[in-house]
Amino acid sequence: MKKKIIAVILGMAMAASVCACGSATDTAAPAADNAAATETADDTAASESTTDSKKWIIATDTSFKPFEYTDEKGDFVGIDMDILAAVAEDQGFDYEVQVLGWDASIAACQAGQADGMIAGASVTEERKASGWIFSDGYYDANQCMAVAADSDIKGFSDLDGLSVAVKTGTMSAAYAESLAADYGFTVTYFEDSPTMYQAVVGGQVAGCFDDTPIMASNIKDTGIAMKLVEGTGNDPAAYGFAIFNPANQELIDMFNKGLANIKANGKYDEILAKYLGE
């Protein structure tokens, strides 16, 4: 009798054990599913957060007044800076400006250390062929020559045997280089416009080539002893925002959409009027 009772008890215990195992398995499966679902949701949220929090690095020149320069308060301002800010606000993207200088801005973009560049860069076929990817044009400008205020130079024909200054790698440099052989002058290169202007005023060079609105703005605002030489301008070309990596095409697309919008709503004209009185 005792053996029967023990057998019954053992049988009941085994049955309970089987039920317990089945219960544990049934409960664990939904828990695993829930954990997987939570992990997937977290990954999706993280991905969306990364996209939403993307901060574009935009390189620019150190001084190219009135497009980018440091004002009397120590703030970095200018047409390029205001257009970039207005476009970013319109399109809802975040960015950080790195003031590097012309050559360094190009190098940073080519090395992937910056995503884009806005620095009064003229849109040319040569630049496109060498890897620049431009936005729609946001300002049309040409290049011309300036000389010291007391200079007797009235045109290119007066430059024979003299030297003129240009900023390295710019449209104004290319313009001067295209004329040098015909008019017998040599070209001296500088890294930035202010240093180049001082070379003109100081007599180290006979004149300089630069973007017309830049020199006109500097002469007007700073009183530097220079003057533009009439009849020395070339045909105008558009300035464009630029990238060097096709993977950043999204940035160009946003810039173009934002630029069109601020032109349509009047913000663009306000920016030009602020700096140029146009």
C-alpha positions as CSV (number, residue, x, y, z in Angstrom):
1,M,0.0,0.0,0.0
2,K,2.8,2.3,0.9
3,K,4.4,1.5,-2.4
4,K,1.2,2.4,-4.3
5,I,1.0,5.7,-2.4
6,I,4.6,6.6,-3.2
7,A,4.0,5.7,-6.8
8,V,1.0,8.0,-7.0
9,I,2.9,10.8,-5.3
10,L,5.9,10.4,-7.7
11,G,3.5,10.4,-10.6
12,M,1.8,13.6,-9.5
13,A,5.2,15.3,-9.0
14,M,6.3,14.3,-12.5
15,A,3.1,15.6,-14.0
16,A,3.5,18.9,-12.1
17,S,7.1,19.1,-13.3
18,V,6.0,18.7,-16.9
19,C,3.3,21.3,-16.6
20,A,5.8,23.7,-15.0
21,C,8.2,23.2,-17.9
22,G,5.5,23.9,-20.4
23,S,4.4,27.0,-18.6
24,A,8.0,28.3,-18.5
25,T,8.4,27.8,-22.2
26,D,5.1,29.4,-23.1
27,T,5.9,32.4,-20.9
28,A,9.5,32.9,-22.2
29,A,8.6,33.0,-25.9
30,P,6.5,36.2,-25.7
31,A,9.2,37.8,-23.4
32,A,11.8,37.1,-26.0
33,D,9.6,38.5,-28.7
34,N,8.9,41.6,-26.7
35,A,12.7,42.1,-26.1
36,A,13.4,41.7,-29.8
37,A,10.6,44.2,-30.6
38,T,12.0,46.7,-28.1
39,E,15.5,46.3,-29.4
40,T,14.2,46.9,-33.0
41,A,12.3,50.0,-31.9
42,D,15.3,51.3,-30.1
43,D,17.5,50.8,-33.2
44,T,14.9,52.6,-35.3
45,A,14.7,55.5,-32.9
46,A,18.5,55.8,-32.7
47,S,18.7,55.8,-36.5
48,E,16.0,58.5,-36.7
49,S,17.8,60.5,-33.9
50,T,21.1,60.3,-35.8
51,T,19.4,61.6,-39.0
52,D,17.5,64.4,-37.2
53,S,20.6,65.5,-35.3
54,K,22.9,65.7,-38.3
55,K,25.1,68.8,-38.1
56,W,26.6,69.8,-41.5
57,I,30.1,71.3,-41.4
58,I,30.4,74.3,-43.7
59,A,33.8,75.8,-44.5
60,T,34.3,79.4,-45.5
61,D,37.0,82.0,-46.2
62,T,38.4,84.2,-43.4
63,S,37.8,87.6,-45.1
64,F,35.8,88.2,-48.3
65,K,33.8,91.3,-47.4
66,P,30.9,91.7,-47.8
67,F,30.3,88.0,-48.2
68,E,32.2,86.8,-45.1
69,Y,34.2,88.9,-42.6
70,T,34.5,89.8,-39.0
71,D,32.6,93.0,-38.0
72,E,33.6,95.6,-35.5
73,K,31.8,93.6,-32.7
74,G,33.9,90.6,-33.5
75,D,31.0,88.7,-35.1
76,F,31.6,86.7,-38.3
77,V,29.0,88.1,-40.7
78,G,28.3,88.7,-44.4
79,I,26.0,87.9,-47.3
80,D,27.1,84.3,-47.4
81,M,26.6,83.8,-43.7
82,D,23.1,85.4,-43.8
83,I,22.0,83.4,-46.9
84,L,23.3,80.2,-45.3
85,A,21.4,80.9,-42.1
86,A,18.2,81.8,-43.9
87,V,18.4,78.6,-46.1
88,A,19.1,76.4,-43.0
89,E,16.1,77.9,-41.2
90,D,13.8,77.4,-44.2
91,Q,14.9,73.8,-44.6
92,G,15.3,72.9,-41.0
93,F,18.9,71.7,-40.9
94,D,21.6,72.3,-38.4
95,Y,25.1,73.4,-39.4
96,E,28.4,74.6,-38.0
97,V,30.6,77.2,-39.8
98,Q,34.4,76.6,-39.9
99,V,36.3,79.8,-40.8
100,L,39.4,78.2,-42.5
101,G,40.4,80.4,-45.5
102,W,39.9,79.8,-49.2
103,D,42.6,77.1,-49.9
104,A,42.0,75.3,-46.5
105,S,38.2,75.2,-47.1
106,I,38.7,73.4,-50.4
107,A,41.2,71.0,-48.8
108,A,38.8,70.3,-45.9
109,C,35.9,69.5,-48.2
110,Q,38.1,67.3,-50.4
111,A,39.4,65.4,-47.4
112,G,35.9,64.9,-45.9
113,Q,36.6,67.2,-42.9
114,A,33.8,69.6,-44.1
115,D,30.6,68.8,-45.9
116,G,30.3,71.9,-48.0
117,M,31.8,75.3,-48.7
118,I,30.3,78.8,-49.1
119,A,32.9,81.5,-49.9
120,G,32.0,83.5,-52.9
121,A,33.0,80.6,-55.2
122,S,32.3,81.3,-58.9
123,V,30.6,78.5,-60.8
124,T,32.8,77.5,-63.7
125,E,33.0,74.5,-66.0
126,E,36.7,74.0,-65.0
127,R,35.8,73.6,-61.3
128,K,32.9,71.3,-62.1
129,A,35.3,69.1,-64.2
130,S,37.7,69.0,-61.2
131,G,35.1,67.7,-58.8
132,W,33.2,70.7,-57.5
133,I,29.4,70.1,-57.3
134,F,27.6,73.5,-57.2
135,S,24.2,74.7,-56.1
136,D,22.2,77.0,-58.1
137,G,23.8,80.5,-58.4
138,Y,23.0,82.8,-55.5
139,Y,24.8,86.0,-56.7
140,D,26.3,87.2,-60.0
141,A,29.7,88.9,-59.8
142,N,32.6,89.7,-62.1
143,Q,36.3,90.5,-61.5
144,C,38.3,93.7,-62.3
145,M,41.5,95.5,-61.4
146,A,42.1,98.0,-58.7
147,V,45.2,100.2,-58.1
148,A,46.4,102.6,-55.5
149,A,44.3,105.8,-55.2
150,D,47.1,107.9,-56.5
151,S,48.2,105.6,-59.3
152,D,48.4,106.8,-62.9
153,I,47.5,103.3,-64.3
154,K,44.4,103.6,-66.4
155,G,44.2,100.1,-68.0
156,F,46.0,96.9,-68.7
157,S,48.3,98.5,-71.3
158,D,50.0,100.4,-68.4
159,L,51.0,97.2,-66.7
160,D,54.0,96.3,-68.9
161,G,56.9,95.2,-66.8
162,L,55.0,95.5,-63.6
163,S,53.5,92.9,-61.1
164,V,49.9,92.5,-60.0
165,A,48.5,90.7,-57.0
166,V,45.8,88.0,-57.0
167,K,44.4,85.6,-54.4
168,T,45.5,82.0,-55.0
169,G,43.0,79.7,-56.8
170,T,40.3,82.2,-57.6
171,M,38.5,83.4,-60.7
172,S,40.3,86.8,-60.3
173,A,43.7,84.9,-60.4
174,A,42.6,83.0,-63.6
175,Y,41.5,86.3,-65.1
176,A,44.8,88.0,-64.4
177,E,46.8,84.9,-65.7
178,S,44.8,85.0,-68.9
179,L,46.0,88.6,-69.6
180,A,49.5,88.5,-68.3
181,A,51.3,87.5,-71.5
182,D,49.4,89.9,-73.7
183,Y,50.1,92.9,-71.5
184,G,53.6,92.0,-70.2
185,F,52.9,91.9,-66.4
186,T,53.7,89.2,-63.8
187,V,51.4,87.8,-61.2
188,T,52.1,87.6,-57.5
189,Y,49.9,85.3,-55.3
190,F,48.4,86.0,-51.9
191,E,46.3,83.9,-49.5
192,D,43.7,86.5,-48.7
193,S,42.3,89.8,-50.0
194,P,43.2,92.1,-47.1
195,T,46.9,91.2,-47.4
196,M,46.7,91.7,-51.1
197,Y,45.1,95.1,-50.8
198,Q,47.9,96.2,-48.4
199,A,50.5,95.2,-51.0
200,V,48.8,97.5,-53.5
201,V,48.6,100.4,-51.0
202,G,52.2,99.8,-49.9
203,G,53.5,99.8,-53.4
204,Q,54.8,96.2,-53.5
205,V,52.6,95.5,-56.6
206,A,51.1,97.9,-59.2
207,G,47.5,96.7,-58.7
208,C,45.4,93.7,-57.9
209,F,42.6,91.6,-59.4
210,D,39.6,90.6,-57.2
211,D,35.8,90.3,-57.3
212,T,34.4,93.7,-58.1
213,P,31.8,93.8,-55.3
214,I,34.5,92.8,-52.8
215,M,36.9,95.6,-53.7
216,A,34.1,98.1,-54.0
217,S,32.8,97.2,-50.5
218,N,36.2,97.4,-48.9
219,I,37.0,100.8,-50.5
220,K,33.6,102.2,-49.4
221,D,33.6,100.8,-45.9
222,T,37.3,100.9,-44.9
223,G,38.5,104.0,-46.8
224,I,41.5,102.0,-48.0
225,A,43.4,104.1,-50.6
226,M,42.5,102.2,-53.7
227,K,40.3,102.7,-56.7
228,L,38.7,100.5,-59.3
229,V,40.0,100.8,-62.9
230,E,37.2,101.4,-65.3
231,G,36.9,99.0,-68.3
232,T,38.9,96.2,-66.7
233,G,35.9,94.0,-65.7
234,N,35.2,90.6,-67.3
235,D,31.8,88.9,-67.8
236,P,30.0,88.1,-64.6
237,A,29.6,84.6,-63.3
238,A,27.4,83.2,-60.5
239,Y,28.6,82.4,-57.0
240,G,27.5,78.9,-55.8
241,F,27.5,76.8,-52.7
242,A,29.7,73.8,-53.2
243,I,30.3,70.2,-52.1
244,F,33.0,67.8,-53.3
245,N,31.4,64.5,-52.2
246,P,28.4,63.2,-54.2
247,A,27.1,61.6,-51.0
248,N,26.3,65.1,-49.7
249,Q,23.9,65.8,-52.6
250,E,21.2,66.2,-49.9
251,L,22.9,69.3,-48.7
252,I,22.9,70.8,-52.3
253,D,19.2,69.9,-52.7
254,M,18.3,71.6,-49.4
255,F,20.3,74.7,-50.3
256,N,18.6,75.0,-53.7
257,K,15.1,74.6,-52.2
258,G,15.8,77.0,-49.4
259,L,17.4,79.6,-51.8
260,A,14.3,79.5,-54.1
261,N,12.1,80.0,-51.0
262,I,14.0,83.0,-49.6
263,K,14.0,84.6,-53.0
264,A,10.3,84.1,-53.3
265,N,9.5,85.5,-49.8
266,G,11.8,88.5,-50.0
267,K,14.4,87.4,-47.5
268,Y,17.1,87.2,-50.1
269,D,16.5,90.8,-51.2
270,E,16.6,91.9,-47.6
271,I,20.0,90.3,-47.1
272,L,21.5,92.0,-50.2
273,A,20.1,95.4,-49.2
274,K,21.6,95.0,-45.7
275,Y,25.1,94.7,-47.1
276,L,25.0,96.3,-50.6
277,G,22.2,98.7,-50.4
278,E,20.6,97.1,-53.4
